[in-house]
Amino acid sequence: MRRIGLIGTVPNPLQRTGPAPELAVLLPGLELVAYPSRVPAFPYTPLEQAMQALGHAEAALQAAEDGCGAVVIDSVGDYGLAAMRAMLPVPAIGSGEAGLAEAQGRRFGIVTVWPESMNFILSERLSASGCAHACIGIVNVGEDSDTEVLAGPGGYLAQVREGREGVVGKVLAGVAELAARGAQAVMLGCTCMSGMADGIADTVDIPIINPLAAGVRAAITAPPLSVTPHLREGRADLLRAMVAAVADEPAEDCPVCIG
């Protein structure tokens, strides 16, 4: 069994099947382990996004030390991906990068459950992946008010992860809009939409790309690193100290999930 660390994933103590159970059906024999970020900052802006890069990098370092054969960032934002690749002895995969790689070669669109104010995350990934020209548009089915109450059984995140009818209906409408505009495929704009991905795909006539599934598939097929990065002495301890300095601050709702 290959062990893969999901970086930024928040463990659910009530979910005995482990993180991303929908992927266990698609990828049997794989152990997915959650490694949450200890940085309690919701990435509302590029400032918090930079903070999360450190939080995700530290979590990935722990995953590698625990024996994970690869790490996958559980966010389309790919927080800390460059830092991980500069320090880890195992492959580091960004779900955003992997999802966009599956989209390339055709015109595609993105449907996300988050509001337009968060599109800077998707825009950065599109630019970094060199496929912004092929993206015909982003459909936001969420509003800024949705980010006001994220956690808890009635929070917006629970509605998304559980695939509640109201959210799924909006996502389907967004897919239909992009298809009418000429999209040949649609990527889901957040890994938190992974649980609804198969249901969406079964309902529509164009391919639906689940970035989290794409990231895990890429990790499974990634060859071992031919050259192991060399960390300067003390850098790992310094990274841990920087994250530890904020780890006990009050947690914001869903501190790592956007994207």
VEXLUMVEX-587046 format. One record per residue: residue in one letter; chain; y negated, z negated, x negated of N, C-alpha, C in turn. Coordinates in Angstrom, 1 decimal, decimal comma, m for minus. Example, Ala and Ser with C-alpha at 12.3 -4.5 7.8 and 13.67 -1.06 7.14 Angstrom:
BEGIN
SITE rest kette    n.y    n.z    n.x   ca.y   ca.z   ca.x    c.y    c.z    c.x
SITE    a     A    5,7   m7,8  m13,2    4,5   m7,8  m12,3    3,3   m7,8  m13,2
SITE    s     A    2,2   m7,1  m12,8    1,1   m7,1  m13,7    0,0   m7,9  m12,9
//
This chain:
BEGIN
SITE rest kette    n.y    n.z    n.x   ca.y   ca.z   ca.x    c.y    c.z    c.x
SITE    m     A    1,2    0,0   m0,8    0,0    0,0    0,0   m1,2    0,0   m0,9
SITE    r     A   m2,2    0,9   m0,6   m3,4    0,9   m1,4   m4,4    0,0   m0,7
SITE    r     A   m5,1   m0,8   m1,5   m6,1   m1,7   m1,0   m7,5   m1,2   m1,3
SITE    i     A   m8,3   m1,0   m0,2   m9,6   m0,5   m0,3  m10,6   m1,5    0,2
SITE    g     A  m11,7   m1,8   m0,5  m12,7   m2,7   m0,1  m13,7   m2,0    0,7
SITE    l     A  m14,0   m2,5    1,9  m15,1   m2,0    2,8  m16,3   m2,8    2,5
SITE    i     A  m17,3   m2,2    1,9  m18,4   m2,9    1,4  m19,5   m3,0    2,5
SITE    g     A  m20,0   m4,2    2,8  m21,0   m4,4    3,8  m20,4   m4,7    5,2
SITE    t     A  m19,1   m4,7    5,3  m18,4   m5,0    6,5  m18,4   m6,5    6,8
SITE    v     A  m18,8   m6,9    8,0  m18,8   m8,3    8,4  m17,5   m8,6    9,0
SITE    p     A  m16,7   m9,5    8,5  m15,4   m9,8    9,1  m15,6  m10,4   10,5
SITE    n     A  m14,7  m10,0   11,4  m14,6  m10,6   12,7  m13,4  m11,5   12,8
SITE    p     A  m13,6  m12,9   12,9  m12,5  m13,8   12,9  m11,6  m13,6   14,0
SITE    l     A  m12,1  m13,0   15,1  m11,2  m12,8   16,3  m10,4  m11,6   16,2
SITE    q     A  m10,6  m10,7   15,2   m9,9   m9,5   15,1   m8,8   m9,6   14,0
SITE    r     A   m7,6   m9,9   14,5   m6,5  m10,2   13,5   m6,0   m9,0   12,9
SITE    t     A   m6,3   m7,8   13,4   m5,9   m6,6   12,8   m6,7   m6,2   11,5
SITE    g     A   m7,7   m6,9   11,2   m8,6   m6,6   10,1   m9,7   m5,6   10,5
SITE    p     A  m10,5   m5,3    9,5  m11,7   m4,4    9,8  m11,2   m3,0   10,2
SITE    a     A  m12,1   m2,3   11,0  m11,8   m0,9   11,3  m10,4   m0,6   11,8
SITE    p     A   m9,9   m1,3   12,9   m8,5   m1,1   13,3   m8,3    0,3   13,8
SITE    e     A   m9,3    1,0   14,2   m9,1    2,4   14,6   m8,6    3,3   13,5
SITE    l     A   m8,9    2,9   12,2   m8,5    3,7   11,1   m7,1    3,4   10,7
SITE    a     A   m6,6    2,2   11,1   m5,2    1,8   10,7   m4,2    2,8   11,4
SITE    v     A   m4,5    3,3   12,6   m3,7    4,2   13,2   m3,7    5,6   12,5
SITE    l     A   m4,8    6,0   12,1   m5,0    7,3   11,4   m4,4    7,2   10,0
SITE    l     A   m4,5    6,1    9,3   m4,1    6,0    7,9   m3,2    4,8    7,7
SITE    p     A   m1,9    4,9    8,2   m1,0    3,9    8,1   m0,6    3,6    6,6
SITE    g     A   m0,3    2,3    6,4    0,1    1,9    5,0   m1,1    1,6    4,1
SITE    l     A   m2,3    1,5    4,7   m3,5    1,2    4,0   m4,0   m0,1    4,3
SITE    e     A   m4,4   m0,9    3,3   m5,0   m2,2    3,6   m6,5   m2,1    3,4
SITE    l     A   m7,3   m2,4    4,4   m8,8   m2,4    4,3   m9,2   m3,8    4,3
SITE    v     A  m10,1   m4,2    3,4  m10,5   m5,6    3,2  m12,1   m5,6    3,3
SITE    a     A  m12,6   m6,5    4,1  m14,0   m6,6    4,3  m14,7   m7,4    3,2
SITE    y     A  m15,8   m6,8    2,6  m16,6   m7,5    1,6  m18,0   m7,5    2,1
SITE    p     A  m18,5   m8,5    2,8  m19,9   m8,4    3,4  m20,9   m8,6    2,3
SITE    s     A  m22,1   m8,1    2,5  m23,2   m8,4    1,6  m23,7   m9,8    1,9
SITE    r     A  m24,1  m10,5    0,8  m24,7  m11,8    0,9  m26,2  m11,8    1,0
SITE    v     A  m26,8  m10,6    1,1  m28,3  m10,5    1,3  m28,6  m10,5    2,8
SITE    p     A  m29,3  m11,5    3,3  m29,5  m11,6    4,7  m30,7  m10,9    5,2
SITE    a     A  m30,8   m9,6    4,9  m32,0   m8,9    5,3  m31,6   m7,6    6,0
SITE    f     A  m32,1   m7,5    7,2  m31,8   m6,3    8,0  m32,7   m5,1    7,5
SITE    p     A  m32,1   m3,9    7,2  m32,9   m2,9    6,5  m33,9   m2,1    7,5
SITE    y     A  m34,9   m2,8    7,9  m35,9   m2,2    8,8  m36,7   m1,1    8,1
SITE    t     A  m36,9   m1,3    6,8  m37,7   m0,5    6,0  m37,1   m0,2    4,6
SITE    p     A  m37,6    0,7    3,8  m37,1    0,9    2,5  m37,1   m0,3    1,6
SITE    l     A  m37,9   m1,3    1,9  m37,9   m2,5    1,1  m36,6   m3,3    1,3
SITE    e     A  m36,3   m3,5    2,5  m35,0   m4,2    2,8  m33,8   m3,4    2,4
SITE    q     A  m34,0   m2,1    2,5  m32,9   m1,2    2,0  m32,6   m1,4    0,5
SITE    a     A  m33,7   m1,5   m0,3  m33,5   m1,8   m1,7  m32,8   m3,2   m1,9
SITE    m     A  m33,2   m4,1   m1,1  m32,5   m5,5   m1,2  m31,0   m5,3   m0,9
SITE    q     A  m30,7   m4,6    0,1  m29,3   m4,4    0,4  m28,5   m3,6   m0,6
SITE    a     A  m29,2   m2,8   m1,4  m28,5   m2,1   m2,5  m27,9   m3,2   m3,5
SITE    l     A  m28,6   m4,2   m3,7  m28,1   m5,3   m4,6  m27,0   m6,1   m4,0
SITE    g     A  m27,2   m6,4   m2,7  m26,2   m7,1   m2,0  m24,9   m6,4   m1,9
SITE    h     A  m24,9   m5,1   m1,6  m23,7   m4,3   m1,6  m23,1   m4,1   m2,9
SITE    a     A  m23,9   m3,9   m4,0  m23,4   m3,8   m5,3  m22,6   m5,0   m5,7
SITE    e     A  m23,2   m6,2   m5,4  m22,5   m7,5   m5,8  m21,2   m7,6   m5,0
SITE    a     A  m21,2   m7,2   m3,7  m19,9   m7,3   m3,0  m18,9   m6,3   m3,5
SITE    a     A  m19,3   m5,2   m4,0  m18,4   m4,2   m4,5  m17,8   m4,7   m5,9
SITE    l     A  m18,6   m5,4   m6,6  m18,1   m6,0   m7,9  m17,0   m6,9   m7,6
SITE    q     A  m17,2   m7,8   m6,6  m16,1   m8,7   m6,2  m14,8   m8,0   m5,7
SITE    a     A  m15,0   m6,9   m5,0  m13,9   m6,2   m4,5  m13,1   m5,6   m5,6
SITE    a     A  m13,7   m5,0   m6,6  m13,0   m4,5   m7,8  m12,3   m5,6   m8,6
SITE    e     A  m13,0   m6,7   m8,7  m12,3   m7,8   m9,4  m11,1   m8,4   m8,7
SITE    d     A  m11,1   m8,2   m7,3  m10,0   m8,7   m6,5   m8,8   m7,7   m6,5
SITE    g     A   m9,0   m6,6   m7,2   m7,9   m5,6   m7,3   m7,9   m4,5   m6,3
SITE    c     A   m9,1   m4,2   m5,6   m9,1   m3,1   m4,8   m9,1   m1,8   m5,6
SITE    g     A   m8,4   m0,8   m5,2   m8,3    0,4   m5,9   m9,4    1,4   m5,8
SITE    a     A  m10,3    1,1   m4,8  m11,5    1,9   m4,5  m12,4    1,0   m3,6
SITE    v     A  m13,6    1,4   m3,5  m14,5    0,7   m2,5  m15,2    1,8   m1,7
SITE    v     A  m15,4    1,5   m0,4  m16,1    2,4    0,5  m17,3    1,6    1,1
SITE    i     A  m18,4    2,2    1,1  m19,6    1,5    1,7  m19,6    1,7    3,2
SITE    d     A  m19,5    0,7    3,9  m19,5    0,7    5,4  m20,9    0,9    6,0
SITE    s     A  m21,5    2,0    5,6  m22,8    2,3    6,1  m23,1    3,7    5,7
SITE    v     A  m23,7    4,5    6,7  m24,1    5,8    6,3  m25,3    5,8    5,3
SITE    g     A  m26,0    4,6    5,2  m27,0    4,5    4,2  m26,6    4,5    2,8
SITE    d     A  m25,3    4,2    2,5  m24,7    4,2    1,2  m25,5    3,3    0,3
SITE    y     A  m25,8    2,1    0,7  m26,6    1,2    0,0  m25,9    0,8   m1,3
SITE    g     A  m26,6    1,0   m2,5  m26,1    0,6   m3,7  m25,1    1,5   m4,4
SITE    l     A  m24,9    2,7   m3,8  m23,9    3,6   m4,3  m24,0    4,0   m5,8
SITE    a     A  m25,3    4,3   m6,2  m25,5    4,6   m7,6  m25,2    3,5   m8,5
SITE    a     A  m25,6    2,3   m8,1  m25,3    1,1   m8,9  m23,8    0,8   m9,0
SITE    m     A  m23,1    1,0   m8,0  m21,6    0,8   m8,0  m21,0    1,8   m9,0
SITE    r     A  m21,4    3,0   m8,9  m20,8    4,0   m9,8  m21,2    3,8  m11,3
SITE    a     A  m22,3    3,0  m11,5  m22,7    2,7  m12,9  m22,0    1,5  m13,4
SITE    m     A  m21,2    0,8  m12,6  m20,6   m0,5  m13,1  m19,2   m0,7  m12,8
SITE    l     A  m18,6    0,0  m11,8  m17,3   m0,3  m11,3  m16,2    0,5  m12,1
SITE    p     A  m15,0   m0,1  m12,3  m13,9    0,6  m12,9  m13,1    1,3  m12,0
SITE    v     A  m13,5    1,4  m10,7  m12,7    2,1   m9,6  m13,7    3,0   m8,9
SITE    p     A  m13,2    4,0   m8,2  m14,0    4,9   m7,4  m14,8    4,2   m6,4
SITE    a     A  m16,1    4,6   m6,2  m17,0    4,1   m5,2  m17,4    5,3   m4,3
SITE    i     A  m17,2    5,1   m3,0  m17,4    6,2   m2,1  m18,5    5,7   m1,0
SITE    g     A  m19,4    6,6   m0,8  m20,4    6,3    0,3  m20,0    7,0    1,6
SITE    s     A  m19,9    6,3    2,7  m19,5    6,9    3,9  m20,5    8,0    4,3
SITE    g     A  m21,8    7,8    4,1  m22,8    8,8    4,4  m22,5   10,1    3,6
SITE    e     A  m22,3    9,9    2,3  m22,1   11,1    1,4  m20,8   11,8    1,8
SITE    a     A  m19,7   11,0    2,1  m18,5   11,6    2,5  m18,6   12,4    3,9
SITE    g     A  m19,2   11,8    4,8  m19,4   12,4    6,1  m20,2   13,7    6,0
SITE    l     A  m21,2   13,7    5,2  m22,0   14,9    5,1  m21,3   16,0    4,3
SITE    a     A  m20,4   15,5    3,4  m19,6   16,5    2,7  m18,7   17,2    3,6
SITE    e     A  m18,1   16,5    4,6  m17,3   17,2    5,6  m18,1   18,1    6,5
SITE    a     A  m19,4   17,8    6,7  m20,2   18,6    7,6  m20,6   19,9    6,9
SITE    q     A  m20,7   19,9    5,6  m21,3   21,1    4,9  m20,5   22,4    5,1
SITE    g     A  m21,2   23,5    5,1  m20,6   24,8    5,3  m20,8   25,2    6,7
SITE    r     A  m21,5   24,5    7,5  m21,8   24,8    8,9  m23,0   24,1    9,4
SITE    r     A  m23,6   24,6   10,4  m24,8   24,0   11,0  m24,3   22,8   11,8
SITE    f     A  m25,0   21,6   11,6  m24,5   20,4   12,2  m25,7   19,6   12,6
SITE    g     A  m25,4   18,6   13,5  m26,4   17,7   13,9  m25,9   16,3   13,7
SITE    i     A  m26,8   15,3   14,0  m26,4   13,9   13,8  m26,8   13,2   15,1
SITE    v     A  m25,9   12,4   15,7  m26,2   11,5   16,8  m26,1   10,1   16,3
SITE    t     A  m27,1    9,3   16,5  m27,1    7,9   16,0  m27,5    7,0   17,1
SITE    v     A  m26,9    5,8   17,1  m27,3    4,8   18,1  m28,5    4,0   17,8
SITE    w     A  m29,1    4,3   16,6  m30,3    3,6   16,2  m31,6    4,4   16,5
SITE    p     A  m32,7    3,7   16,6  m34,0    4,3   17,0  m34,5    5,3   15,9
SITE    e     A  m35,5    6,1   16,3  m36,1    7,0   15,4  m36,7    6,4   14,2
SITE    s     A  m37,2    5,2   14,3  m37,8    4,5   13,2  m36,9    4,2   12,0
SITE    m     A  m35,6    4,3   12,3  m34,6    4,1   11,2  m34,1    5,4   10,6
SITE    n     A  m34,7    6,6   11,0  m34,3    7,8   10,5  m34,6    8,1    9,0
SITE    f     A  m35,4    7,2    8,4  m35,6    7,4    7,0  m34,3    7,2    6,2
SITE    i     A  m33,4    6,5    6,7  m32,1    6,3    6,0  m31,3    7,6    6,1
SITE    l     A  m31,2    8,2    7,2  m30,5    9,4    7,3  m31,2   10,6    6,6
SITE    s     A  m32,5   10,6    6,6  m33,3   11,6    5,9  m33,0   11,5    4,4
SITE    e     A  m32,9   10,3    3,9  m32,7   10,2    2,4  m31,3   10,7    2,1
SITE    r     A  m30,3   10,4    2,9  m28,9   10,8    2,6  m28,8   12,4    2,7
SITE    l     A  m29,5   12,9    3,7  m29,5   14,4    3,9  m30,1   15,0    2,6
SITE    s     A  m31,2   14,5    2,2  m31,9   15,1    1,0  m31,0   14,9   m0,3
SITE    a     A  m30,4   13,7   m0,5  m29,6   13,5   m1,6  m28,3   14,3   m1,6
SITE    s     A  m27,8   14,6   m0,5  m26,6   15,4   m0,4  m26,8   16,9   m0,4
SITE    g     A  m28,1   17,3   m0,4  m28,4   18,7   m0,5  m28,1   19,5    0,7
SITE    c     A  m28,0   18,9    1,9  m27,6   19,7    3,1  m28,6   19,5    4,2
SITE    a     A  m29,8   19,1    3,9  m30,8   18,9    4,9  m31,1   20,2    5,6
SITE    h     A  m31,0   21,3    4,9  m31,3   22,6    5,5  m30,3   23,0    6,6
SITE    a     A  m29,1   22,4    6,6  m28,1   22,8    7,5  m28,1   21,9    8,7
SITE    c     A  m28,9   20,8    8,7  m28,9   19,8    9,8  m30,0   20,3   10,8
SITE    i     A  m29,5   20,6   12,0  m30,5   21,1   13,0  m31,3   20,0   13,7
SITE    g     A  m30,9   18,8   13,5  m31,6   17,7   14,1  m30,9   16,4   14,2
SITE    i     A  m31,6   15,4   14,5  m31,1   14,0   14,7  m31,4   13,6   16,1
SITE    v     A  m30,4   13,2   16,8  m30,7   12,7   18,2  m30,5   11,1   18,1
SITE    n     A  m31,5   10,4   18,5  m31,5    9,0   18,6  m31,3    8,5   20,0
SITE    v     A  m30,2    7,8   20,2  m30,0    7,3   21,6  m30,4    5,9   21,7
SITE    g     A  m30,8    5,2   20,6  m31,3    3,9   20,7  m32,8    3,8   20,7
SITE    e     A  m33,3    2,7   21,1  m34,8    2,4   21,2  m35,1    1,3   20,2
SITE    d     A  m36,3    1,2   19,8  m36,7    0,1   18,9  m36,4   m1,3   19,6
SITE    s     A  m36,5   m1,4   20,9  m36,2   m2,6   21,6  m34,7   m3,0   21,4
SITE    d     A  m33,9   m2,1   21,2  m32,4   m2,4   21,0  m32,2   m3,2   19,8
SITE    t     A  m33,1   m3,1   18,8  m32,9   m3,9   17,5  m33,3   m5,3   17,7
SITE    e     A  m33,9   m5,7   18,8  m34,5   m7,1   19,0  m33,3   m8,1   19,2
SITE    v     A  m32,3   m7,7   19,8  m31,1   m8,6   20,0  m29,9   m7,8   19,6
SITE    l     A  m29,4   m8,1   18,4  m28,3   m7,3   17,8  m27,0   m8,1   17,9
SITE    a     A  m27,0   m9,3   17,6  m25,8  m10,1   17,4  m25,4  m10,7   18,8
SITE    g     A  m24,2  m11,3   18,8  m23,7  m12,0   20,0  m23,0  m11,0   20,9
SITE    p     A  m22,2  m11,6   21,9  m21,4  m10,8   22,8  m22,2   m9,8   23,7
SITE    g     A  m23,5  m10,1   23,9  m24,3   m9,2   24,7  m25,2   m8,4   23,9
SITE    g     A  m25,2   m8,5   22,6  m26,1   m7,8   21,7  m25,8   m6,3   21,6
SITE    y     A  m26,8   m5,6   21,1  m26,6   m4,2   21,0  m25,4   m3,7   20,1
SITE    l     A  m25,2   m4,5   19,0  m24,1   m4,1   18,1  m22,8   m4,2   18,8
SITE    a     A  m22,6   m5,3   19,7  m21,4   m5,4   20,4  m21,2   m4,3   21,4
SITE    q     A  m22,2   m3,8   22,0  m22,2   m2,7   22,9  m21,7   m1,4   22,2
SITE    v     A  m22,2   m1,2   21,0  m21,8   m0,1   20,2  m20,4   m0,2   19,7
SITE    r     A  m20,0   m1,3   19,1  m18,7   m1,4   18,5  m17,6   m1,4   19,6
SITE    e     A  m17,9   m1,9   20,8  m16,9   m1,9   21,9  m16,9   m0,6   22,7
SITE    g     A  m17,9    0,3   22,3  m17,9    1,6   23,0  m18,2    1,5   24,5
SITE    r     A  m19,2    0,6   24,8  m19,5    0,4   26,3  m20,0    1,7   26,9
SITE    e     A  m19,7    1,8   28,2  m20,0    3,0   28,9  m21,4    3,6   28,7
SITE    g     A  m22,4    2,7   28,8  m23,8    3,1   28,7  m24,1    3,8   27,4
SITE    v     A  m23,6    3,2   26,3  m23,9    3,7   25,0  m23,1    5,0   24,8
SITE    v     A  m21,8    5,0   25,2  m21,0    6,2   25,0  m21,6    7,4   25,8
SITE    g     A  m22,1    7,1   27,0  m22,7    8,2   27,8  m23,9    8,8   27,1
SITE    k     A  m24,7    8,0   26,4  m25,9    8,5   25,7  m25,5    9,3   24,5
SITE    v     A  m24,4    8,8   23,8  m23,9    9,6   22,7  m23,4   10,9   23,1
SITE    l     A  m22,6   11,0   24,2  m22,1   12,2   24,7  m23,2   13,2   25,0
SITE    a     A  m24,3   12,7   25,6  m25,4   13,5   26,0  m26,1   14,0   24,7
SITE    g     A  m26,2   13,2   23,7  m26,7   13,7   22,4  m25,9   14,8   21,8
SITE    v     A  m24,6   14,6   21,8  m23,7   15,7   21,3  m23,9   17,0   22,1
SITE    a     A  m24,0   16,9   23,4  m24,2   18,1   24,2  m25,5   18,7   23,9
SITE    e     A  m26,5   17,9   23,7  m27,8   18,5   23,3  m27,8   19,3   22,0
SITE    l     A  m27,1   18,7   21,0  m27,0   19,4   19,7  m26,2   20,6   19,8
SITE    a     A  m25,1   20,6   20,6  m24,2   21,7   20,7  m25,0   22,9   21,4
SITE    a     A  m25,9   22,5   22,4  m26,7   23,6   23,0  m27,7   24,2   22,1
SITE    r     A  m28,1   23,4   21,1  m29,0   23,9   20,1  m28,4   24,7   18,9
SITE    g     A  m27,0   24,8   19,0  m26,3   25,6   18,0  m25,5   24,8   17,0
SITE    a     A  m25,4   23,5   17,1  m24,6   22,7   16,2  m23,1   23,1   16,2
SITE    q     A  m22,5   23,3   15,1  m21,1   23,6   15,0  m20,3   22,4   14,8
SITE    a     A  m20,9   21,3   14,5  m20,3   20,0   14,3  m21,3   18,9   14,5
SITE    v     A  m20,9   17,7   14,8  m21,8   16,6   14,9  m21,3   15,4   14,1
SITE    m     A  m22,1   14,8   13,3  m21,7   13,6   12,6  m22,3   12,4   13,3
SITE    l     A  m21,5   11,4   13,4  m22,0   10,1   14,0  m22,9    9,5   13,0
SITE    g     A  m24,0    9,0   13,4  m25,0    8,5   12,4  m25,0    7,1   12,0
SITE    c     A  m23,8    6,4   12,3  m23,7    5,0   11,9  m22,2    4,7   11,8
SITE    t     A  m21,7    4,0   10,8  m20,3    3,6   10,7  m19,9    2,7   11,8
SITE    c     A  m20,9    2,0   12,5  m20,5    1,1   13,6  m20,1    1,9   14,8
SITE    m     A  m20,2    3,2   14,8  m19,7    4,1   15,9  m18,3    4,5   15,7
SITE    s     A  m17,7    4,0   14,6  m16,3    4,5   14,3  m15,3    4,2   15,4
SITE    g     A  m15,5    3,1   16,1  m14,5    2,7   17,2  m14,6    3,7   18,3
SITE    m     A  m15,7    4,4   18,6  m15,8    5,3   19,7  m15,6    6,7   19,2
SITE    a     A  m15,4    7,0   18,0  m15,4    8,3   17,4  m14,2    9,2   18,1
SITE    d     A  m13,0    8,6   18,2  m11,9    9,4   18,7  m12,1    9,7   20,2
SITE    g     A  m12,7    8,8   20,9  m12,9    9,0   22,3  m14,0   10,1   22,5
SITE    i     A  m15,0   10,1   21,7  m16,0   11,1   21,8  m15,4   12,5   21,4
SITE    a     A  m14,6   12,5   20,4  m14,0   13,8   19,9  m13,1   14,4   21,0
SITE    d     A  m12,4   13,5   21,7  m11,5   14,0   22,8  m12,2   14,5   24,0
SITE    t     A  m13,5   14,3   24,1  m14,3   14,6   25,3  m15,1   15,9   25,1
SITE    v     A  m15,4   16,3   23,8  m16,3   17,4   23,5  m15,5   18,5   22,9
SITE    d     A  m16,2   19,7   22,8  m15,5   20,9   22,3  m15,9   21,2   20,8
SITE    i     A  m16,7   20,4   20,2  m17,0   20,7   18,8  m16,5   19,5   17,9
SITE    p     A  m16,3   19,8   16,6  m15,8   18,7   15,8  m16,8   17,5   15,7
SITE    i     A  m16,2   16,3   15,7  m17,0   15,1   15,6  m16,6   14,4   14,2
SITE    i     A  m17,6   14,2   13,4  m17,3   13,6   12,1  m17,6   12,1   12,1
SITE    n     A  m16,6   11,3   11,8  m16,7    9,9   11,7  m16,9    9,6   10,2
SITE    p     A  m18,1    9,2    9,8  m18,4    9,0    8,4  m17,5    7,9    7,8
SITE    l     A  m17,2    6,9    8,5  m16,4    5,8    7,9  m15,0    6,3    7,6
SITE    a     A  m14,4    7,1    8,6  m13,1    7,7    8,3  m13,1    8,7    7,1
SITE    a     A  m14,2    9,4    7,1  m14,4   10,4    6,0  m14,5    9,6    4,6
SITE    g     A  m15,2    8,5    4,6  m15,3    7,7    3,4  m13,9    7,2    3,0
SITE    v     A  m13,1    6,7    3,9  m11,8    6,1    3,6  m10,9    7,2    3,1
SITE    r     A  m10,9    8,4    3,8  m10,1    9,5    3,3  m10,5    9,9    1,9
SITE    a     A  m11,8    9,9    1,6  m12,2   10,3    0,2  m11,7    9,3   m0,8
SITE    a     A  m11,7    8,0   m0,4  m11,3    7,0   m1,3   m9,8    7,1   m1,6
SITE    i     A   m9,0    7,5   m0,6   m7,6    7,6   m0,8   m7,2    8,7   m1,8
SITE    t     A   m8,0    9,8   m1,7   m7,7   11,0   m2,5   m8,4   11,0   m3,9
SITE    a     A   m9,3   10,0   m4,1  m10,1   10,0   m5,3   m9,2    9,6   m6,5
SITE    p     A   m9,3   10,4   m7,5   m8,5   10,1   m8,7   m9,1    8,9   m9,5
SITE    p     A   m8,2    8,3  m10,3   m8,8    7,2  m11,1   m9,9    7,7  m12,0
SITE    l     A  m10,8    6,8  m12,3  m11,9    7,2  m13,2  m11,4    7,6  m14,6
SITE    s     A  m11,9    8,7  m15,1  m11,5    9,1  m16,4  m12,3    8,3  m17,5
SITE    v     A  m13,5    7,9  m17,1  m14,3    7,1  m18,0  m14,8    5,8  m17,3
SITE    t     A  m14,5    4,7  m17,8  m14,9    3,4  m17,1  m16,3    3,0  m17,6
SITE    p     A  m17,2    2,8  m16,6  m18,6    2,4  m17,0  m18,6    1,2  m17,8
SITE    h     A  m19,5    1,1  m18,7  m19,7   m0,1  m19,6  m20,9   m0,9  m19,1
SITE    l     A  m20,7   m2,1  m18,7  m21,8   m3,0  m18,3  m22,3   m3,7  m19,6
SITE    r     A  m23,6   m3,8  m19,7  m24,2   m4,6  m20,7  m23,8   m6,1  m20,5
SITE    e     A  m23,7   m6,8  m21,6  m23,3   m8,2  m21,5  m24,2   m9,0  m20,6
SITE    g     A  m23,6   m9,7  m19,7  m24,4  m10,6  m18,8  m25,0  m10,0  m17,5
SITE    r     A  m24,8   m8,6  m17,4  m25,4   m8,0  m16,2  m24,7   m8,4  m14,9
SITE    a     A  m23,4   m8,5  m14,9  m22,7   m9,0  m13,7  m23,1  m10,4  m13,3
SITE    d     A  m23,3  m11,3  m14,2  m23,7  m12,6  m13,9  m25,1  m12,6  m13,4
SITE    l     A  m26,0  m11,7  m14,0  m27,4  m11,6  m13,5  m27,4  m11,1  m12,1
SITE    l     A  m26,6  m10,1  m11,8  m26,6   m9,6  m10,4  m26,2  m10,7   m9,5
SITE    r     A  m25,1  m11,4   m9,8  m24,7  m12,5   m8,9  m25,8  m13,6   m8,7
SITE    a     A  m26,5  m13,9   m9,8  m27,5  m14,9   m9,7  m28,7  m14,4   m8,8
SITE    m     A  m29,0  m13,1   m8,9  m30,1  m12,6   m8,1  m29,7  m12,6   m6,6
SITE    v     A  m28,5  m12,3   m6,3  m28,0  m12,3   m4,9  m27,9  m13,8   m4,4
SITE    a     A  m27,3  m14,6   m5,3  m27,2  m16,0   m4,9  m28,5  m16,7   m4,6
SITE    a     A  m29,6  m16,2   m5,2  m30,9  m16,8   m4,9  m31,4  m16,7   m3,5
SITE    v     A  m30,8  m15,6   m2,8  m31,3  m15,4   m1,4  m30,1  m15,6   m0,4
SITE    a     A  m28,9  m15,8   m0,9  m27,7  m15,8    0,0  m27,8  m16,9    1,0
SITE    d     A  m28,5  m18,1    0,7  m28,6  m19,2    1,7  m29,8  m19,1    2,6
SITE    e     A  m30,5  m18,0    2,5  m31,6  m17,9    3,5  m31,1  m17,6    4,9
SITE    p     A  m31,9  m17,9    5,9  m31,4  m17,7    7,3  m31,0  m16,2    7,5
SITE    a     A  m29,9  m16,0    8,0  m29,4  m14,6    8,2  m30,1  m14,0    9,4
SITE    e     A  m30,5  m12,7    9,2  m31,0  m11,9   10,3  m29,9  m11,3   11,1
SITE    d     A  m30,1  m11,0   12,3  m29,1  m10,3   13,1  m28,6   m9,1   12,4
SITE    c     A  m27,3   m8,9   12,3  m26,7   m7,7   11,7  m27,3   m7,3   10,4
SITE    p     A  m27,2   m8,2    9,4  m28,0   m8,0    8,1  m27,6   m6,8    7,3
SITE    v     A  m26,4   m6,2    7,6  m26,0   m5,1    6,8  m25,6   m3,8    7,5
SITE    c     A  m25,8   m3,8    8,8  m25,1   m2,7    9,6  m25,8   m1,4    9,8
SITE    i     A  m27,1   m1,4    9,7  m27,8   m0,2   10,1  m27,3    1,0    9,2
SITE    g     A  m27,0    2,1    9,8  m26,6    3,3    9,1  m25,1    3,4    9,2
//
